[in-house]
Amino acid sequence: MTKKNIIIDCDPGHDDVMAILLALANQDKFNILGVTTVAGNQTLERVTLNLRKLYTYLGISTPAASGAAKPIIRELTTGKEVHGETGLDGWDFPEPTFQLDSTNAMTFMYEKIMNLEDKVILVPTGPLTNIGLLFSAFPEIKEKVEAISLMGGSIYSGNYTPNAEFNIYVDPEAAKIVFNSGIPIIMSGLEVTHKAAITDEEIEKLRAMDGRISKMCGELLHFYTRYHRREGYSSYPLHDVCSIMYLLHPEIFEYKDLQVYIDTSDGPSRGKTFADLREWVKYERPNARVLLNIDRERFIDILFEGFKKLDEICK
């Protein structure tokens, strides 16, 4: 089986970490060219520090670089109310020793993609600023990108505002560049990510495990539940994991191919992802495969298998 070449672009972030771990646990299926950071769940400084701390804890050396500190034209909005002051509250990580690549994320991605003979899949799990800047600066690179498996958007209702999902809200201009790029997009929006949820019982199983990775995940997710409980959730969406999971197991998802439009206005619909889900509507040239449903039990089983695999690797 040919490995998929991927670059993960993220804003760690509890669910970003779970997505990264799932990818690392499946390096027999992925060639991870690198990981880049972008401001979103917290400031760029904090999410980049989180990635360095995670790498140090895991003892890995997958290349990484930091990217955009703010959206293309707007001021930064963060998700600190969900992820805490550090952006990754809930676990006492060691001081980081891992060092980032000296280039910025845009140059890093450009060099990784152009130096590879095969095509690359981009996996953005935060605001799309880095990808939007990459495509704007180097439009020729789009020919080398096979697909974009992203977490973002919502066809029905949002989570940051009534109309918009957080990642798209933060930088709708970047999202518009990405969705208009002509590259096939797999969109893990709120329709599916709210179904890709972990329960209190499942989190407690992780907390009770002896493995370094499973226990860490259990404690991180235990913190992650605090915000969601206040908002009335009884299970907790692992949004970003879907973007990696689809690349591993597309068969556990249901989807519809749609034409998705991004609202870049400054009004109440800022960041909304528009699409027509009526059954009789057929698009000649859909720009996104919008994931709509998931086999939740299989999702959790595969994720836990990944954590256990890393427990053995990262003793």
C-alpha positions as CSV (number, residue, x, y, z in Angstrom):
1,M,0.0,0.0,0.0
2,T,1.4,3.4,-1.0
3,K,1.7,5.8,1.9
4,K,-0.2,9.1,1.7
5,N,2.1,12.2,1.9
6,I,0.6,14.6,4.4
7,I,1.3,18.0,6.0
8,I,-0.7,18.8,9.1
9,D,-1.4,22.5,9.7
10,C,-2.8,23.0,13.2
11,D,-3.4,25.2,16.2
12,P,-2.9,22.8,19.2
13,G,-5.5,22.6,20.9
14,H,-6.8,19.4,22.5
15,D,-8.5,17.9,19.5
16,D,-5.6,19.0,17.3
17,V,-3.3,16.9,19.5
18,M,-5.6,13.9,19.1
19,A,-5.5,14.2,15.3
20,I,-1.7,14.5,15.4
21,L,-1.4,11.4,17.6
22,L,-3.7,9.4,15.3
23,A,-1.5,10.3,12.3
24,L,1.7,9.4,14.3
25,A,0.2,6.0,15.2
26,N,-0.4,5.2,11.6
27,Q,2.9,6.0,10.0
28,D,2.6,2.7,8.0
29,K,-0.1,4.6,6.1
30,F,1.2,8.2,6.3
31,N,4.4,9.8,5.3
32,I,4.2,12.9,7.5
33,L,6.3,15.5,5.8
34,G,5.8,18.0,8.6
35,V,3.5,19.8,11.0
36,T,2.9,23.6,10.9
37,T,1.2,25.9,13.4
38,V,-1.2,28.8,13.0
39,A,-2.9,31.1,15.4
40,G,-6.4,30.0,16.3
41,N,-7.2,28.2,19.5
42,Q,-4.7,30.4,21.1
43,T,-2.0,32.8,20.0
44,L,0.7,31.6,17.6
45,E,3.3,31.7,20.4
46,R,1.2,29.5,22.7
47,V,0.0,26.9,20.1
48,T,3.6,26.6,18.8
49,L,4.9,26.1,22.3
50,N,2.2,23.4,22.8
51,L,3.5,21.5,19.7
52,R,7.1,21.7,20.9
53,K,6.0,20.4,24.3
54,L,4.0,17.5,22.8
55,Y,7.0,16.6,20.6
56,T,9.3,16.6,23.6
57,Y,7.0,14.5,25.6
58,L,6.6,12.0,22.7
59,G,10.3,12.0,21.9
60,I,9.7,12.5,18.2
61,S,11.5,14.6,15.6
62,T,9.0,15.0,12.7
63,P,9.8,18.4,11.1
64,A,7.7,21.4,12.2
65,A,7.5,25.1,11.6
66,S,5.4,28.0,12.9
67,G,3.2,30.1,10.6
68,A,0.8,33.0,10.6
69,A,0.2,35.0,13.9
70,K,-3.0,36.5,12.7
71,P,-5.6,36.2,9.9
72,I,-4.9,37.6,6.4
73,I,-6.7,40.9,7.0
74,R,-8.6,40.6,10.3
75,E,-7.7,40.7,14.0
76,L,-7.2,37.4,15.7
77,T,-10.0,35.7,17.5
78,T,-8.9,32.8,19.8
79,G,-10.7,29.9,21.4
80,K,-9.1,30.2,24.9
81,E,-12.5,29.6,26.6
82,V,-12.5,26.1,25.2
83,H,-8.8,25.2,25.4
84,G,-7.6,27.2,28.4
85,E,-4.9,29.8,28.9
86,T,-2.1,27.7,27.4
87,G,-4.3,26.4,24.6
88,L,-3.6,22.9,25.9
89,D,-4.6,22.9,29.6
90,G,-5.0,19.7,31.5
91,W,-1.5,18.0,31.4
92,D,1.8,19.0,32.9
93,F,4.2,18.8,29.9
94,P,8.0,19.0,30.2
95,E,9.8,22.1,29.1
96,P,10.3,21.7,25.4
97,T,13.7,20.8,23.9
98,F,12.4,20.2,20.3
99,Q,13.5,23.0,17.9
100,L,11.4,24.2,15.0
101,D,12.6,24.5,11.4
102,S,14.1,28.0,10.9
103,T,11.7,28.8,8.0
104,N,8.1,30.0,8.3
105,A,5.2,27.7,7.6
106,M,4.6,29.0,4.1
107,T,8.2,28.5,3.0
108,F,8.4,25.2,4.8
109,M,5.3,23.8,3.1
110,Y,6.4,25.1,-0.3
111,E,9.8,23.4,0.0
112,K,8.4,20.1,1.3
113,I,5.8,19.9,-1.5
114,M,7.9,21.0,-4.4
115,N,10.8,18.8,-3.4
116,L,8.6,15.7,-3.5
117,E,7.9,13.9,-6.8
118,D,4.4,12.7,-5.7
119,K,1.5,14.8,-4.7
120,V,0.7,15.9,-1.1
121,I,-2.5,16.0,1.0
122,L,-2.8,19.0,3.2
123,V,-4.6,18.5,6.6
124,P,-5.5,21.8,8.2
125,T,-7.3,21.6,11.5
126,G,-7.2,25.3,12.4
127,P,-7.9,28.5,10.6
128,L,-6.9,28.3,7.0
129,T,-4.5,31.3,7.1
130,N,-1.3,29.4,6.3
131,I,-2.9,27.6,3.4
132,G,-4.5,30.7,2.0
133,L,-1.2,32.5,2.1
134,L,0.6,29.6,0.5
135,F,-1.8,29.5,-2.5
136,S,-1.7,33.2,-2.9
137,A,2.1,33.5,-2.9
138,F,2.7,30.3,-4.9
139,P,-0.3,29.5,-7.0
140,E,1.7,26.9,-9.0
141,I,1.9,24.7,-5.9
142,K,-1.8,23.8,-6.3
143,E,-0.9,21.4,-9.0
144,K,1.1,19.4,-6.5
145,V,-1.7,19.2,-3.9
146,E,-3.8,16.0,-4.3
147,A,-6.5,17.0,-1.7
148,I,-7.2,19.1,1.4
149,S,-8.8,17.2,4.3
150,L,-9.8,20.0,6.6
151,M,-11.8,20.6,9.8
152,G,-14.0,23.6,9.4
153,G,-17.4,24.9,8.5
154,S,-21.0,23.9,9.0
155,I,-23.9,23.7,6.5
156,Y,-26.6,24.2,9.2
157,S,-25.5,26.2,12.2
158,G,-22.3,27.4,13.7
159,N,-20.6,27.0,17.1
160,Y,-18.7,30.3,17.4
161,T,-21.7,32.3,16.1
162,P,-25.2,31.0,15.2
163,N,-24.0,30.9,11.6
164,A,-20.3,30.2,11.6
165,E,-17.9,27.5,12.8
166,F,-14.8,28.8,14.6
167,N,-12.0,28.0,12.1
168,I,-13.8,29.5,9.2
169,Y,-15.0,32.5,11.2
170,V,-11.4,33.4,12.3
171,D,-10.2,33.8,8.7
172,P,-13.0,33.7,6.1
173,E,-10.8,35.3,3.5
174,A,-8.3,32.4,3.7
175,A,-11.1,29.9,3.6
176,K,-12.5,31.5,0.5
177,I,-9.1,31.1,-1.2
178,V,-8.9,27.5,-0.2
179,F,-12.5,26.6,-1.2
180,N,-12.0,28.4,-4.6
181,S,-8.6,26.7,-5.2
182,G,-9.9,23.9,-7.5
183,I,-8.3,21.3,-5.2
184,P,-10.6,18.5,-4.0
185,I,-11.7,19.3,-0.4
186,I,-12.9,16.9,2.3
187,M,-14.8,19.1,4.7
188,S,-15.2,17.8,8.3
189,G,-17.7,20.3,9.5
190,L,-19.9,20.4,12.5
191,E,-22.5,18.0,10.9
192,V,-20.0,15.2,11.4
193,T,-17.7,16.3,14.1
194,H,-20.5,16.7,16.7
195,K,-21.2,13.0,16.0
196,A,-17.5,12.1,16.4
197,A,-17.8,12.6,20.2
198,I,-16.3,10.9,23.1
199,T,-18.2,10.1,26.3
200,D,-17.3,10.6,30.0
201,E,-17.0,6.8,30.4
202,E,-14.6,6.5,27.5
203,I,-12.5,9.4,28.9
204,E,-12.3,7.7,32.3
205,K,-11.1,4.5,30.6
206,L,-8.2,6.5,29.2
207,R,-7.4,8.2,32.5
208,A,-7.3,4.7,34.2
209,M,-4.7,3.3,31.7
210,D,-1.0,3.0,32.5
211,G,0.3,4.0,29.1
212,R,2.0,7.4,28.9
213,I,0.0,8.5,25.8
214,S,-3.4,7.1,26.8
215,K,-3.2,8.6,30.2
216,M,-2.1,12.0,28.8
217,C,-5.1,12.0,26.4
218,G,-7.5,11.1,29.2
219,E,-6.3,14.0,31.3
220,L,-6.4,16.5,28.4
221,L,-9.9,15.4,27.4
222,H,-11.0,15.6,31.0
223,F,-10.1,19.3,30.9
224,Y,-11.7,19.7,27.5
225,T,-15.1,18.5,28.9
226,R,-15.3,21.5,31.3
227,Y,-16.3,24.0,28.6
228,H,-18.6,21.6,26.8
229,R,-20.4,20.6,30.1
230,R,-21.1,24.3,30.7
231,E,-22.6,24.5,27.2
232,G,-24.9,21.5,27.9
233,Y,-23.0,18.8,26.1
234,S,-23.2,15.2,27.4
235,S,-20.4,13.9,25.0
236,Y,-17.5,15.9,23.6
237,P,-16.8,16.4,19.9
238,L,-13.3,15.5,18.7
239,H,-13.6,17.8,15.7
240,D,-10.1,17.7,14.3
241,V,-9.6,14.0,14.4
242,C,-12.1,13.6,11.6
243,S,-9.7,15.1,9.1
244,I,-7.2,12.4,9.7
245,M,-9.7,9.6,10.3
246,Y,-11.3,10.1,6.9
247,L,-7.9,9.5,5.2
248,L,-7.5,6.3,7.1
249,H,-11.1,4.9,7.1
250,P,-13.4,6.7,4.6
251,E,-15.8,3.8,4.9
252,I,-17.0,4.8,8.3
253,F,-18.3,8.2,7.0
254,E,-21.3,9.3,5.0
255,Y,-21.0,12.3,2.8
256,K,-22.4,14.4,0.0
257,D,-20.4,16.2,-2.7
258,L,-21.5,19.9,-2.6
259,Q,-20.6,23.4,-3.9
260,V,-19.6,25.3,-0.7
261,Y,-19.4,29.1,-0.6
262,I,-17.8,31.2,2.1
263,D,-19.3,34.4,3.5
264,T,-16.6,37.0,3.9
265,S,-18.9,39.9,5.0
266,D,-18.6,41.7,8.3
267,G,-22.3,41.0,9.2
268,P,-23.9,38.2,11.2
269,S,-23.1,35.6,8.5
270,R,-19.3,36.2,8.6
271,G,-17.6,32.9,8.1
272,K,-20.7,30.9,7.2
273,T,-20.2,28.0,4.8
274,F,-23.2,27.9,2.4
275,A,-24.3,24.9,0.5
276,D,-27.6,23.4,-0.8
277,L,-28.3,20.0,0.8
278,R,-31.7,19.4,-1.0
279,E,-31.7,15.9,-2.3
280,W,-32.6,16.8,-5.9
281,V,-29.9,19.4,-6.2
282,K,-26.9,18.1,-8.3
283,Y,-23.7,20.0,-8.8
284,E,-21.8,19.7,-12.0
285,R,-18.5,20.8,-10.3
286,P,-18.8,20.4,-6.5
287,N,-15.8,21.8,-4.6
288,A,-16.1,19.8,-1.4
289,R,-17.0,16.4,-0.1
290,V,-18.9,17.3,3.0
291,L,-18.9,14.7,5.7
292,L,-22.3,14.3,7.3
293,N,-22.3,11.2,9.5
294,I,-19.9,8.7,11.1
295,D,-19.9,5.3,12.8
296,R,-19.0,6.7,16.2
297,E,-18.2,3.3,17.8
298,R,-15.7,2.5,15.1
299,F,-14.3,6.0,15.3
300,I,-13.6,5.6,19.0
301,D,-12.2,2.0,18.6
302,I,-9.7,3.1,15.9
303,L,-8.6,6.2,17.9
304,F,-8.1,4.1,21.1
305,E,-6.1,1.5,19.1
306,G,-3.9,4.4,17.9
307,F,-3.3,5.6,21.5
308,K,-2.4,2.0,22.6
309,K,0.0,1.7,19.7
310,L,1.8,4.9,20.8
311,D,1.8,3.7,24.4
312,E,4.1,0.8,23.2
313,I,6.2,3.1,21.0
314,C,6.6,6.0,23.5
315,K,7.4,4.1,26.7
